[in-house]
Amino acid sequence: MKYVRLSLSMAPALRHPMHQFVVEHDGFDASYLVRGNQLGEDVQTLLFHVDGHPVEPYREALERAENVVEYAISTCPDETFYLYVRGNPSEQDHELVDALVRAGLVVVSPIAYRDDGTIRLALVGPGGTVQRAIEAVPDGISADVREVSEYDSRRFETAATLTDRQFEAVAAAVDCGYYGDPRSGTTEDVAERLDCAPGTAAEHLRKAEARVMERAVAEYSGPV
């Protein structure tokens, strides 16, 4: 069984208005679709984890979005928040979901709506379905295959705990020896690879480590 990671691109006019909000506003890195019901139906009920702040401009944009029926927001202490939303999918949403279903692949959460305008997602299924999925992507949406490999659920479970930027920071830290024993890399090395300030790199690592450790504790089922 294979999985494929895709990066989808489309014109701003075709994006969901809340994805376009993330693209246009500083302080927002991505929104992650983590759960969804009634995908492809007239009304979708979805749960997002949004990596961004402040919340109020985002809330105001939700109020203006014509295809949003209902929403609720729960803030987190790390300058992110969860969004419950019911809304009407666009024609592009319908066509994309139909294409992936027809191709015979399963979409694995989370789906990342990034600040660079792309949509990043992972699909699982038999190897022969990958090309069918790419060919079935609707007109107006371009697909870039980033990775094709054997399916390993542990990779998805780990990735789901981190934002894309946090994962990039952790990957850079591992590569430069920051987590080595003895440690051979520094936050300055990580910052250089990420092209950001050392303080920003340290913050990405701190948040990533906190999320992974919190998840490990929550999922641990052995004796205390």
N, C-alpha and C positions, 0 to 999 in steps of 0.2 A: 504494500500500500504506500502511495506517494503523497507528499504534500507539496504544494506550490505556493510561493509567496508572490503576490502581485502588487504593483503600484499602478493605480488608475489615475489618469489625468483627464480633465475636462475644462471647457471654457467657464469663466466665472459665472456667466449667465445661466449655466446648467447646474451649478452647485446648489445644494440646499442653503437657504439664507443663513442658517446658524453655522454651517461650515465656512461660508464666506465671511461671517463675523470673526471667526478664529483667524482667518487669513489676514484680515484688515486691521486687527487690533493687537497692539503690543501687550505683552503679559500673558498671552494665550498661546500654548504650544500645540495642543491637540485636544480633540474630544474622542473618547473611546466608547464605542458601542459594545457593552458587555452582556446585555440580555435583550431579548426581543420576542414579542408575541405577535401573531397574525402578520408575519412578514409577507408582503406581496398583496395583502388585502386592502380594502378601501381605507381602513383606519389601522395604524400601527401603534402598538404600545411598547415603548422602548426605555431602556435604562442606560444612561451614559455616565462615564466618569470624565469630567472635564478638567484638564490641567491648565488652569488659568485663573487670574484674578485681575481686578475686583469683580464681584458677582453682579453688582447692580447694572452696569451697562449691558451685560449679557441678558439679565432679566428683562430689561427694557426692550431689547431686540426680540426676545421671545414674545412679548406682548404685541409687537408689530408684525410678527410673522403670520401671514394669512393661513398657512397650512398647519399651524399649531392649534390644537383643540383644547388641550389641558396640560398643565405641567406642575411639578413640585421640585423644589431644590433643597438639598441637605448639604451644608458646608462641612469641610474637613479642616483640621488644624494646620495642614501643610499647604495652604493656598490652592486647594483643589476643591471640587464639589461634585456631588452626584445629582443627576438630572433625570427625573421621571417625566416622560412626555408622551402624549397621545397626539397623533397628527395624521394628516393625509399625505401619503407618499406621492412624489412627482411621477411623471411619465417615465423619466429616466430611471427612477428607483424601481418601478414595476418591470421595465425592460431588462435591467441588470439582474434582478432576482430571478426572473423567468429564464434568462440566458444561463445562469449558473445551475439552476435546477435542471434544465433540459440537458445540460452537459453532463450531469450525473456526479457533481462534486458537492461536498458538504462544506459550508462556510464555518470556520472556527473562530470564535470570539477571542479577543476583542478585535473589532474593526476600527482602525485609526483614521480619523479625519484630521489631517495635519495642517500646520500653519503655512506650509509651502504649497497648499492647494491640492495635494495628492490624497488619495484614499489608499491605505495599506491594509491588505487582508491576506489571510491564509486559507487555503482550500485543501481538502483531503479527499482522496479517492484513488481508483486504479490509475496506473500511469497513462493508459491510453486516453483518458478523459481530459488531460491537461490541454492538449492542442484544441480539442473541441470547445473547451471553455474559453480559450483565447479568441477563437474564431467567432464565438457567439456573443462577444461583448458588443453592445449596441453602437451604432454610428454616433459619433460625437464624443466617444470615450476611448482613449488610447490606453493600452495595457502593456506594462513593462514587467517581464518575468524576472524577479530578483533572485529566486532560488527554487530549485527542484531537488528533493531528496526523499529519503525514507521517512515515514511518519514516526515521530516519537512524542508522545503526549507530554512528557516531562518538559520539553522545550516550550510548549504552549503554556503550561501551567506557570513556569517561571516568568515567561515574557508578559503574561497577563498581570503580574504584580507591578510592573515598571512602565513608566512612560518611555517613549522612544529615546528622549534625551538622556534619561537616567540609564537606560540600557547601553547607550553609546558611551556614557561615562564609565560604567562598570567594565565594558569591553576594553576601553582604552586603559583602564587601571590594571586589568589582568594582563594585557599585552605588554605594558611597560614595567611590570614587576611590582606594582603597588601592593598586591596581596601576596607577594612571595615571602618565603621564609629562608633567609632573612629578606626583609623588604629592600628592593633595589630601585623602586620608583617613588616619585613624590607627587603631590597634588599639582605642582608646577608642570611636571611631565604630562599629567592628564590634561591640564588646561591647555598646554601647547597643542596636543592632538585634537582637542575640541575647539580650538581657536576661541578661547574665552578666558576670563580672569581666573586666577587660582582660587579666589573665594567662591566664584560661581561653580567651579569644578568640585570643590569640597562640598558645597551645598547639594549638588546633584548626587554625589556619592553618599552623603549622609541620609538623604531622603530614600535612596535606593536601598541602602542597608537597613533602614528602619522598616521599609515595606516588606522586605524579604524576611526579616526576623519576626515581625508581627504575624506574618502568614505562617511561618514555621511553628510558632507557639500556638496559634489558633488551630492548626491542623494536627498538632501532636496528640496522639491518643494513648500514649503509654502512661505508666505510673508516674506520679509527681515525686 
